[in-house]
Amino acid sequence: MLATQPLHQLVQDSKASRAFNGNLLPSNNNASVLDLENLRSITVVEDDSKQSVPVAVGIFHSYTPNQYYCSAVATSDKYNDVFVNLAPIKRKAGEIGVSEDVADNHYVYKVAEKKTELKDLSGFSPYYSVFGKPEATPLLQSVIDELIDNAGHKNFDMKKNITVDLYVGEKSNDESIDLWRDKSGFVVSDKYRFLEYEVERPKLLSLLESSAKPSEYKFESLSAKTAVLFLDYDSNITVIDRQEYLEFLFGLQGVRGTVAIDAENQPVGYVLTLGERVLQLYADTEEIAESILLHHLRSETVPILQFFVISNNELFKKISAIASNEKRVNRYHTRILPSNVKWGNVFFLNMGAHLY
């Protein structure tokens, strides 16, 4: 059985862990996102007698046959200055903490070899430096490479696209960005800016109320009866089938939602929150998005709100003026910018959990 405490410590500060409020990894028989059919994971353990101590984990979401979103990659600090080679090991579903139905989606490796320095290859031909197999790689790069390997190499460069979101601004983050971009092929920068804001709820309410107009829409809270409205609207802004993912979110303890309905009883937008985090906010227009958010937050009690925004609207500019804290996020892709989402309908996105 994998040691759960080190595993949770690895990912506790990740965007994905916060997005799922501790339900990212199996724990105490709680629902785990790893049981979703479209999730894949890589876990790396120490090569000791038990092979149970995790030192790295990587999780990615296969949201179409050729498109993947990397939710989390985390490595132990003790491997910051070494190079490794990995070897696969067999583990049963129960040892990994997932159901038998999805066991084939989750892979475990051991650190088979560690090196503190690599041979000087400067005298070798340029061909070798570009196409030759490296003697060993940093643990982060090794995990990324295994994620790519398990996505399948067939038509990888021609068809398959992987997206990752990385915090920027700190030296350690910048160094990992270099590994993602320069060593693992995440060379396409997104055209949008992304930020994580922390805002006092009273200030956000005041901002929304200052520009509020009489609403022509009806608002319904998330329930077993109204869940279909959330699913219907989600399917209108993408061709991606997200029913399993959304139903998992709906089932998390503490999740609340509000959907706006027009005069023809059609959904025109919705918001989901979990504690202090606004998970996602989508709407046909910015005015509708603000109305949904205002209606929803009036019944919230948390003092602080956190969420990720995209720079394709005026709402994020308004919020930037009242935010108490912000973190910049860069989005990178291996091949192209995803085009199967109506980004004009996306205001807050569940970064770390999904593409949007």
C-alpha distance (Angstrom), angle and dihedral (degrees) to the residues before:
residue distance angle dihedral
M1 . . .
L2 3.79 . .
A3 3.79 113.7 .
T4 3.80 103.5 -106.4
Q5 3.80 100.5 -158.9
P6 3.84 96.4 59.5
L7 3.81 88.9 43.4
H8 3.80 92.7 54.4
Q9 3.80 91.9 43.6
L10 3.79 89.9 56.8
V11 3.80 94.5 57.5
Q12 3.81 103.2 26.2
D13 3.82 93.3 104.3
S14 3.80 95.9 42.4
K15 3.79 123.9 113.8
A16 3.80 89.3 -121.2
S17 3.80 94.5 54.7
R18 3.79 91.8 52.2
A19 3.80 91.8 45.1
F20 3.81 91.2 56.5
N21 3.83 94.5 38.3
G22 3.81 94.4 -127.4
N23 3.81 95.9 -38.3
L24 3.78 94.8 104.4
L25 3.81 93.7 97.7
P26 3.82 131.3 31.5
S27 3.83 112.8 -87.2
N28 3.81 135.5 156.5
N29 3.81 91.8 -12.9
N30 3.81 90.7 -62.1
A31 3.78 119.7 148.8
S32 3.79 110.3 -87.9
V33 3.76 127.1 -155.2
L34 3.82 87.1 -136.8
D35 3.81 88.2 75.5
L36 3.81 90.2 67.4
E37 3.78 111.9 109.0
N38 3.81 94.7 -127.0
L39 3.82 97.6 50.4
R40 3.80 122.5 102.0
S41 3.80 127.7 -173.0
I42 3.80 141.7 -170.5
T43 3.81 120.2 -158.4
V44 3.80 122.5 -173.5
V45 3.82 120.3 -160.8
E46 3.79 136.0 -171.7
D47 3.80 115.0 -92.5
D48 3.81 96.1 -119.8
S49 3.80 132.7 123.9
K50 3.82 94.6 -77.1
Q51 3.81 99.8 31.4
S52 3.79 88.1 -151.7
V53 3.82 105.2 117.5
P54 3.84 110.5 96.4
V55 3.80 116.9 -143.0
A56 3.80 98.3 171.9
V57 3.78 140.0 17.2
G58 3.80 133.4 -172.9
I59 3.82 126.9 -172.3
F60 3.78 128.6 -175.1
H61 3.79 136.7 175.8
S62 3.81 120.6 -133.7
Y63 3.79 99.7 -151.2
T64 3.82 96.6 167.7
P65 3.84 129.9 9.5
N66 3.81 89.9 -96.6
Q67 3.80 103.6 28.3
Y68 3.79 128.5 73.7
Y69 3.78 135.8 -179.8
C70 3.80 118.9 -152.1
S71 3.80 105.3 -139.9
A72 3.79 100.1 -178.9
V73 3.78 142.5 -6.3
A74 3.80 117.7 178.2
T75 3.80 132.2 168.0
S76 3.80 135.3 -170.5
D77 3.80 115.5 -98.4
K78 3.81 90.0 -128.8
Y79 3.82 87.9 73.0
N80 3.79 96.3 51.8
D81 3.81 94.4 104.8
V82 3.80 103.1 34.2
F83 3.80 137.2 78.3
V84 3.80 122.2 -134.0
N85 3.77 147.0 -168.8
L86 3.80 119.1 -148.0
A87 3.80 132.0 -147.2
P88 3.83 125.8 -164.9
I89 3.80 120.2 -115.5
K90 3.80 130.2 -169.2
R91 3.79 119.5 -112.0
K92 3.80 131.0 173.1
A93 3.79 120.4 -122.7
G94 3.80 92.1 -109.0
E95 3.80 91.5 54.2
I96 3.79 90.8 53.9
G97 3.80 92.3 43.1
V98 3.81 99.0 -119.1
S99 3.79 134.0 112.8
E100 3.82 121.6 -93.3
D101 3.81 90.4 -113.9
V102 3.80 92.7 68.0
A103 3.82 101.3 27.7
D104 3.82 92.0 111.5
N105 3.82 89.4 61.8
H106 3.79 93.5 64.4
Y107 3.79 126.0 71.2
V108 3.81 132.1 -167.6
Y109 3.80 125.2 -157.5
K110 3.78 134.1 179.6
V111 3.79 128.2 -141.6
A112 3.80 97.4 -105.9
E113 3.80 96.4 177.0
K114 3.81 138.2 13.4
K115 3.80 127.1 -161.4
T116 3.78 128.0 -175.9
E117 3.80 93.0 -159.9
L118 3.79 139.0 12.7
K119 3.78 131.2 -132.9
D120 3.78 117.4 -90.6
L121 3.81 105.0 -105.0
S122 3.79 97.0 174.9
G123 3.81 90.4 112.4
F124 3.80 93.6 56.3
S125 3.79 122.7 96.2
P126 3.84 119.0 -87.5
Y127 3.82 88.2 -114.4
Y128 3.80 90.9 64.7
S129 3.79 93.9 47.1
V130 3.81 90.3 53.4
F131 3.81 103.4 36.5
G132 3.81 105.0 18.7
K133 3.80 120.5 105.9
P134 3.82 108.7 -107.1
E135 3.79 119.0 -116.4
A136 3.82 89.0 -125.4
T137 3.80 136.6 -26.5
P138 3.82 138.4 -144.8
L139 3.81 111.8 -83.3
L140 3.80 92.2 -113.4
Q141 3.79 91.3 54.5
S142 3.81 90.8 45.6
V143 3.81 91.1 55.7
I144 3.81 92.0 46.9
D145 3.80 90.8 49.3
E146 3.81 91.3 51.4
L147 3.81 90.5 49.4
I148 3.80 88.5 53.4
D149 3.81 91.8 45.3
N150 3.79 90.5 53.6
A151 3.79 90.9 48.8
G152 3.80 85.4 63.6
H153 3.79 128.7 -107.3
K154 3.81 96.2 -127.3
N155 3.81 107.6 115.3
F156 3.80 88.8 -15.6
D157 3.80 95.5 147.6
M158 3.80 93.5 38.6
K159 3.79 102.4 44.2
K160 3.79 116.6 2.1
N161 3.77 120.7 87.6
I162 3.80 128.7 -172.6
T163 3.81 124.6 -166.4
V164 3.80 128.4 -160.2
D165 3.82 133.1 179.9
L166 3.81 117.7 -146.6
Y167 3.79 131.1 -174.4
V168 3.81 112.5 -125.6
G169 3.78 135.0 -161.8
E170 3.81 102.6 64.9
K171 3.79 123.6 88.6
S172 3.80 94.9 -123.6
N173 3.79 90.7 50.1
D174 3.78 92.0 48.2
E175 3.79 90.4 52.1
S176 3.80 91.8 52.9
I177 3.81 89.9 47.6
D178 3.81 87.5 57.4
L179 3.81 89.4 54.9
W180 3.80 93.0 48.5
R181 3.78 94.1 46.0
D182 3.80 105.1 33.3
K183 3.81 102.1 31.0
S184 3.81 105.2 28.2
G185 3.80 102.8 37.3
F186 3.82 103.7 -109.7
V187 3.79 90.9 142.3
V188 3.83 103.4 140.7
S189 3.81 113.7 89.3
D190 3.79 117.9 -153.2
K191 3.80 118.7 -111.5
Y192 3.82 92.6 -132.0
R193 3.79 130.2 72.9
F194 3.79 117.4 -127.3
L195 3.79 127.6 -160.8
E196 3.78 137.5 177.3
Y197 3.81 111.6 -137.8
E198 3.77 131.8 -164.2
V199 3.80 112.1 -159.4
E200 3.79 135.2 173.8
R201 3.80 107.0 -113.2
P202 3.85 94.9 -133.5
K203 3.81 90.2 54.0
L204 3.79 92.3 49.6
L205 3.80 91.3 47.5
S206 3.79 90.4 50.5
L207 3.80 90.9 50.0
L208 3.80 92.7 50.6
E209 3.80 94.0 44.4
S210 3.81 92.1 50.8
S211 3.81 91.0 65.1
A212 3.80 99.7 28.5
K213 3.80 118.7 132.2
P214 3.81 128.6 -165.2
S215 3.79 104.5 -77.7
E216 3.79 123.1 -130.2
Y217 3.79 91.2 -165.4
K218 3.77 133.2 92.5
F219 3.79 118.4 -132.3
E220 3.79 126.0 -145.4
S221 3.79 128.6 -173.5
L222 3.79 121.7 -127.3
S223 3.81 111.9 -89.0
A224 3.78 139.3 140.7
K225 3.82 88.4 -86.8
T226 3.80 97.8 46.7
A227 3.83 98.6 39.8
V228 3.81 89.8 93.5
L229 3.83 89.3 63.0
F230 3.80 90.6 57.2
L231 3.80 90.2 48.2
D232 3.81 91.8 47.6
Y233 3.78 93.2 52.6
D234 3.78 92.9 45.6
S235 3.80 90.5 54.3
N236 3.81 89.6 53.6
I237 3.79 94.3 63.1
T238 3.79 99.5 45.3
V239 3.79 143.4 22.1
I240 3.81 88.8 -136.8
D241 3.80 113.7 112.0
R242 3.81 103.3 -127.7
Q243 3.80 100.3 160.9
E244 3.82 95.9 113.4
Y245 3.80 92.0 45.3
L246 3.81 93.6 48.2
E247 3.78 93.8 45.6
F248 3.81 87.9 53.1
L249 3.82 89.3 53.5
F250 3.80 91.7 46.9
G251 3.80 89.4 54.5
L252 3.81 96.8 52.9
Q253 3.78 113.3 110.0
G254 3.79 110.1 -104.9
V255 3.80 98.5 19.5
R256 3.81 113.1 141.0
G257 3.77 128.6 -176.2
T258 3.80 143.0 -176.9
V259 3.80 126.2 -161.3
A260 3.82 125.9 -166.4
I261 3.82 118.4 -138.4
D262 3.80 126.5 -164.4
A263 3.81 129.5 -141.6
E264 3.81 90.5 -82.8
N265 3.82 91.0 54.2
Q266 3.80 92.1 -109.4
P267 3.83 120.7 139.0
V268 3.81 114.2 -112.9
G269 3.80 99.9 177.9
Y270 3.79 145.9 -24.3
V271 3.79 144.9 -157.7
L272 3.82 131.8 -149.4
T273 3.81 125.6 -162.9
L274 3.78 134.5 -176.7
G275 3.79 114.8 -168.7
E276 3.79 108.4 -56.0
R277 3.80 93.6 -11.3
V278 3.79 125.0 91.5
L279 3.79 98.3 -151.0
Q280 3.78 100.7 -168.6
L281 3.80 140.3 -13.7
Y282 3.80 121.0 -167.8
A283 3.80 130.0 168.8
D284 3.80 143.8 155.1
T285 3.82 91.5 -112.4
E286 3.78 138.9 11.3
E287 3.81 90.6 -112.2
I288 3.81 90.6 56.3
A289 3.81 90.8 46.4
E290 3.80 91.0 53.9
S291 3.82 91.6 47.0
I292 3.80 92.5 51.3
L293 3.79 92.5 46.9
L294 3.81 92.8 47.5
H295 3.80 93.1 49.4
H296 3.79 91.7 47.0
L297 3.81 97.9 45.9
R298 3.79 93.8 50.5
S299 3.80 88.0 73.7
E300 3.81 95.4 43.3
T301 3.80 120.9 99.9
V302 3.81 103.7 -169.6
P303 3.83 113.5 115.5
I304 3.81 96.4 -144.2
L305 3.81 131.8 41.5
Q306 3.80 128.5 -161.0
F307 3.79 127.9 -167.5
F308 3.80 145.6 145.5
V309 3.81 119.5 -111.8
I310 3.78 134.7 -165.7
S311 3.81 122.9 -138.9
N312 3.80 98.0 -126.3
N313 3.82 98.1 97.9
E314 3.80 144.3 42.5
L315 3.81 94.8 -111.3
F316 3.79 93.4 75.3
K317 3.83 89.6 52.7
K318 3.81 91.5 52.9
I319 3.78 92.0 49.1
S320 3.80 93.0 47.9
A321 3.81 88.6 65.9
I322 3.82 92.9 59.8
A323 3.81 101.2 32.3
S324 3.81 114.8 122.6
N325 3.79 91.6 -158.1
E326 3.78 138.0 10.2
K327 3.80 137.5 -174.4
R328 3.77 124.0 -163.9
V329 3.79 118.7 -131.9
N330 3.79 126.1 -163.7
R331 3.78 118.9 -153.3
Y332 3.80 118.6 -150.0
H333 3.80 132.7 -174.5
T334 3.79 132.7 -165.8
R335 3.81 96.0 -136.2
I336 3.81 121.2 -6.7
L337 3.79 144.4 -0.7
P338 3.84 109.8 -92.9
S339 3.80 109.2 -108.5
N340 3.80 102.1 178.2
V341 3.81 95.0 89.2
K342 3.81 127.5 77.4
W343 3.80 93.6 -127.5
G344 3.79 91.3 -175.8
N345 3.81 87.6 70.4
V346 3.82 93.9 51.4
F347 3.83 116.6 90.7
F348 3.82 104.4 153.2
L349 3.80 118.1 20.6
N350 3.80 132.3 -159.7
M351 3.79 94.1 -121.6
G352 3.78 113.2 -171.2
A353 3.79 91.9 27.6
H354 3.78 101.1 57.0
L355 3.78 143.9 -11.1
Y356 3.83 90.4 -88.7
